[in-house]
Structures are given as structure tokens and as C-alpha cells.
Amino acid sequence: MKNNILFSLFLITMFFCADACAQQKGAYDLNSLLKQETPITSSAKKLSKITDGTRKGISLTGIVWLKDIDFTTGTIDVDLRGKDVFQQSFLGIAFHGIDTVTYDAIYFRPFNFQSPDTLRRKHAVQYISQPNFSWDKLRADHPLVYENAVNPLPLATSWFHAHIVVKADEIVVYVNHSAQPSLSVKKLNDRQHGLIGLWNDSLPGDFANLVIKQ
């Protein structure tokens, strides 16, 4: 009996160790991305370290690709913080990229999160597939299909968590650990792998606690 208990405890310990090691393997210390030896390639116009409490990350405008990662399918977790400035804060994750012209992205418009305008709130999270399916083309051809409100509603200037599930033909986005997805869309191309990185347009956006599992 004693041996059985010890063996069970061993298996439980190994299970939690394996889970912790897997999480650690997929986690990226964004604060260290600015070190020369860190594997990144950047087309960012602005890139700097930030520390906010327990969050140690980076602030950027542009795209920062992680080197030597060929992302296929899996999950992406990241903390983000934008600005409450109308039409000047857009930030998210780019994936299945070939270069800074051809890629998919999930991004957010924080200035729309709690807008009193109901339609603007439905423009809070967006899927695009560049260069053929930009946000304006998707909005014109498929209104409110590839963008939606976020649930729950963060403050525009607060940190929020995004959990992005990339499948072979579908992308699902959850915000702040909600069980209800904020966006669920079909992929708009047949690329099944490529570069993955941090994406931001206009005013600098903040990123921390990046975890990629595939």
C-alpha cells in the first residue's frame, strides 16, 4: 500500500513538472528581446523595454518577429495594453507570416472597447490576412464577420489578456480568460505555417507574458 501511494505521488509530481516545463518552454521574456543575443528580427519603428509591476515586456510600433520559430497551429497567450486615442491604437499578434507584407493577424482597437457607440464596440477585435484581405476590404465585403466586440470589456488603457487559438482553418479569440469567445472566424488563406510575432500600428503598444504552444 505504501509503495502504491509513493508511486502515485511520483506520477503526480512528474505530471505537474512536465506541465510546468512545457509552459516554461513556450514562454518568452519579452523584456529580454532587446538584448543582442535574443532571437528576434524587428521592423519596428519604436522598440523599448517596459516594466509595470510584475509585467516585464516591451513597447513597440511595427512588427517584431521571433526568429527560428515556424508557427503552425496552437495557442498564443499574451498581455496587451493600448491607448484610449481614437483611431490611433491597434495592437495584436501576427502569424503565418512570410514577411511584413504577407501575414495573418489578430489585433485589437482598445479605443473601441467601451465606446458608447454600439457599432464602434463591434469593431474592437479584428482578423486580417494581408495583403489580400485588409480590414477595410473585409468590413466592406463581410461586415461584422471578421471583427467583433470583446467580452468582457476592458478599459481602453488597462492591461488585458488575449488567448488566441489557431487551428488549420479556424481562429478563435478569448479575452481576459472568458469562456465565451470574442471572435471566431475561418482562415482566409491556405498557409499552414510561418513567422509569428508582435504587431502594432500607430501609437506604441505594450506587450508582456507571451506564451506560444504548438
C-alpha positions as CSV (number, residue, x, y, z in Angstrom):
1,M,0.0,0.0,0.0
2,K,2.8,2.4,1.0
3,N,4.6,1.7,-2.3
4,N,1.4,2.4,-4.3
5,I,1.0,5.7,-2.5
6,L,4.6,6.7,-3.2
7,F,4.2,5.7,-6.8
8,S,1.0,7.7,-7.2
9,L,2.8,10.8,-5.7
10,F,5.7,10.3,-8.1
11,L,3.3,10.2,-11.1
12,I,1.5,13.4,-9.8
13,T,4.8,15.1,-9.3
14,M,6.0,14.1,-12.8
15,F,2.8,15.3,-14.3
16,F,3.0,18.8,-12.8
17,C,6.7,19.0,-13.6
18,A,6.0,18.1,-17.2
19,D,3.2,20.7,-17.4
20,A,5.4,23.4,-15.8
21,C,8.3,22.6,-18.1
22,A,6.1,22.7,-21.2
23,Q,4.7,26.1,-20.1
24,Q,8.3,27.4,-19.4
25,K,9.4,26.2,-22.8
26,G,6.7,28.2,-24.6
27,A,7.1,31.4,-22.6
28,Y,9.1,34.3,-23.8
29,D,10.7,37.0,-21.7
30,L,9.8,40.0,-23.8
31,N,11.9,42.3,-21.6
32,S,15.0,40.5,-22.9
33,L,14.1,40.8,-26.6
34,L,16.2,44.0,-26.8
35,K,19.4,42.1,-25.8
36,Q,21.6,41.4,-28.8
37,E,21.6,37.6,-28.3
38,T,17.9,37.3,-28.1
39,P,16.4,35.6,-31.3
40,I,14.2,38.3,-32.8
41,T,14.1,40.2,-36.1
42,S,12.5,43.6,-36.0
43,S,10.9,46.0,-38.4
44,A,9.7,48.1,-35.5
45,K,9.8,51.9,-35.8
46,K,9.9,52.1,-32.0
47,L,11.0,49.4,-29.5
48,S,11.7,49.8,-25.8
49,K,11.6,47.9,-22.5
50,I,8.8,48.4,-20.1
51,T,8.3,47.2,-16.5
52,D,4.8,47.6,-14.9
53,G,4.6,45.7,-11.6
54,T,5.1,42.0,-12.3
55,R,4.9,42.6,-16.1
56,K,8.2,42.9,-17.8
57,G,7.7,43.4,-21.5
58,I,8.2,45.7,-24.5
59,S,6.6,48.7,-26.1
60,L,6.7,48.9,-29.9
61,T,5.3,50.3,-33.1
62,G,5.6,48.0,-36.1
63,I,6.3,44.2,-36.2
64,V,8.7,42.2,-34.2
65,W,9.1,38.6,-35.5
66,L,10.5,35.8,-33.3
67,K,13.4,34.2,-35.1
68,D,13.7,30.5,-35.7
69,I,10.0,29.8,-34.9
70,D,7.9,28.2,-37.6
71,F,4.4,28.5,-36.1
72,T,1.8,26.1,-37.4
73,T,-1.3,25.6,-35.2
74,G,-1.7,26.0,-31.5
75,T,-2.3,28.7,-28.9
76,I,-0.9,32.2,-28.2
77,D,-1.3,33.9,-24.9
78,V,-0.2,37.5,-24.4
79,D,-1.0,40.5,-22.2
80,L,-1.5,43.7,-24.1
81,R,-2.1,47.4,-23.3
82,G,-3.1,50.1,-25.8
83,K,-4.2,53.7,-25.7
84,D,-7.5,55.5,-25.5
85,V,-6.9,57.6,-28.6
86,F,-9.5,57.3,-31.4
87,Q,-8.1,55.6,-34.5
88,Q,-4.5,55.6,-33.1
89,S,-4.2,52.4,-31.1
90,F,-4.0,49.0,-32.8
91,L,-2.1,46.0,-31.4
92,G,-2.1,42.2,-31.5
93,I,-0.3,39.1,-32.9
94,A,0.8,38.4,-36.4
95,F,1.3,34.8,-37.5
96,H,1.8,32.6,-40.6
97,G,3.9,35.4,-41.9
98,I,6.2,35.4,-44.9
99,D,7.4,39.0,-44.4
100,T,5.9,42.3,-43.3
101,V,3.6,42.3,-46.3
102,T,2.2,38.8,-46.2
103,Y,0.8,37.5,-42.9
104,D,-2.3,36.9,-40.8
105,A,-3.1,38.9,-37.7
106,I,-5.5,39.2,-34.8
107,Y,-5.4,42.7,-33.4
108,F,-7.4,44.9,-31.1
109,R,-8.7,48.5,-31.1
110,P,-8.7,49.4,-27.4
111,F,-10.3,52.9,-28.0
112,N,-13.4,51.0,-29.1
113,F,-13.7,48.7,-26.1
114,Q,-16.1,50.7,-24.1
115,S,-17.3,53.2,-26.6
116,P,-20.9,54.4,-26.1
117,D,-21.4,53.8,-29.9
118,T,-22.6,50.2,-30.2
119,L,-21.2,49.8,-33.7
120,R,-17.8,51.0,-32.6
121,R,-17.7,48.4,-29.9
122,K,-18.3,45.8,-32.5
123,H,-15.0,46.9,-34.2
124,A,-12.9,46.0,-31.1
125,V,-11.1,42.8,-32.2
126,Q,-10.2,42.1,-35.9
127,Y,-8.8,39.3,-38.0
128,I,-7.0,40.3,-41.2
129,S,-5.0,38.3,-43.8
130,Q,-2.6,40.6,-45.6
131,P,-2.3,41.7,-48.4
132,N,-5.5,40.4,-49.9
133,F,-7.9,40.8,-47.0
134,S,-7.3,44.1,-45.2
135,W,-9.6,45.3,-42.5
136,D,-11.4,47.8,-44.9
137,K,-12.0,45.2,-47.6
138,L,-13.3,42.7,-45.0
139,R,-15.6,45.3,-43.5
140,A,-16.9,46.3,-46.9
141,D,-17.4,42.8,-48.2
142,H,-18.3,41.0,-45.0
143,P,-19.5,43.5,-42.4
144,L,-19.1,42.3,-38.8
145,V,-17.9,38.8,-39.8
146,Y,-14.2,39.3,-39.2
147,E,-14.4,41.7,-36.3
148,N,-16.5,41.9,-33.1
149,A,-16.9,43.3,-29.7
150,V,-14.7,41.9,-26.9
151,N,-16.2,40.1,-23.9
152,P,-15.7,41.1,-21.1
153,L,-15.0,44.8,-21.8
154,P,-11.6,46.0,-20.5
155,L,-10.8,49.7,-20.0
156,A,-9.1,51.1,-23.0
157,T,-5.8,51.9,-21.1
158,S,-5.8,48.7,-19.0
159,W,-3.7,45.6,-19.5
160,F,-5.9,42.8,-20.9
161,H,-5.2,39.1,-21.7
162,A,-5.7,37.6,-25.2
163,H,-5.9,33.8,-25.7
164,I,-5.7,33.1,-29.5
165,V,-6.4,29.6,-30.8
166,V,-5.1,29.0,-34.3
167,K,-6.4,25.8,-36.0
168,A,-5.9,24.6,-39.5
169,D,-8.9,26.5,-40.9
170,E,-10.2,28.5,-37.9
171,I,-9.1,31.2,-35.4
172,V,-10.8,31.8,-32.1
173,V,-10.0,34.6,-29.7
174,Y,-10.8,34.9,-26.0
175,V,-10.3,38.0,-23.8
176,N,-9.5,38.1,-20.1
177,H,-9.9,34.3,-19.6
178,S,-13.6,34.4,-20.6
179,A,-15.2,31.1,-21.6
180,Q,-17.1,32.9,-24.3
181,P,-15.0,33.7,-27.4
182,S,-14.9,37.3,-28.6
183,L,-14.2,36.3,-32.2
184,S,-14.4,33.0,-34.2
185,V,-13.6,33.1,-37.9
186,K,-12.4,30.9,-40.8
187,K,-8.9,31.5,-42.1
188,L,-8.8,33.3,-45.4
189,N,-5.8,31.6,-46.9
190,D,-4.2,28.2,-47.2
191,R,-0.9,29.0,-45.4
192,Q,-0.4,26.5,-42.6
193,H,2.8,27.8,-41.1
194,G,5.1,30.8,-41.0
195,L,6.6,33.6,-38.9
196,I,5.0,34.7,-35.6
197,G,5.4,38.0,-33.8
198,L,4.1,41.1,-32.1
199,W,2.1,43.5,-34.3
200,N,1.3,47.2,-33.6
201,D,0.2,50.1,-35.7
202,S,0.2,53.8,-35.0
203,L,0.8,54.7,-31.3
204,P,3.2,52.4,-29.4
205,G,1.5,49.4,-27.8
206,D,2.7,47.3,-24.8
207,F,3.2,43.5,-24.7
208,A,4.1,41.1,-21.9
209,N,3.8,37.5,-20.8
210,L,3.9,35.9,-24.3
211,V,3.4,32.1,-24.3
212,I,3.2,30.1,-27.5
213,K,2.3,26.4,-27.6
214,Q,2.0,24.2,-30.7
